[in-house]
Amino acid sequence: MNGRMSVSEVLESALYVSDLSAAERFYTEILGLTFYARLEGRHVFLRCGDRMVLLFDAEVTSVSAGGPKDAPTHGARGEGHLAFAVKNSEIDRWKQHLTEN
């Protein structure tokens, strides 16, 4: 081994949204991700294959709840980027599906 370390894959991706319900509907009903867990008003976790997409309320998670087991604050402003894999043969269908929805 040459001593160079390398991560093997992306485990999860976090997105910060202003409307958790609308984001959950989009990612589950339009993109077909699977619901995994929810903490009402704070976050929704979704499965995408064997990976996770985490949707956080941008305002709520930017402030610590202050508990001893509280997760670190989260947050981002501005545009982000998340890419999903689809089969080449389905790209035109996906374009149409996303345009319609």
C-alpha positions, 0 to 999 in steps of 0.5 A: 500500500502506498499510504494514500487513503481514499474514501470508498463511496458517498454514504449520504447527502444532506439538503436544506429546504424551506418546506419539508412537506413539499420536499418530501413529496417531491423526492418520494412521489416524483423521484421515487425515493423511499421514506425512512424516518422523520422528526416532525418540523426538523428533518426527513430521511429518505432512501435512494437505493442503499444510500440516504438523502437527508432533508433538513429544515434550513431554519430549524437546524441552523440553531442548536436545541442545546441538549447533551445528545443534540446533533451539531447544527446544520445549514446551508444557504444558496444553491446546492447540487445533488445528482441521481443515477438513472439508466441511459435508456430512461433519460428521455422519460425522466426529462418528460416526467420532471417537466410534467411535475 
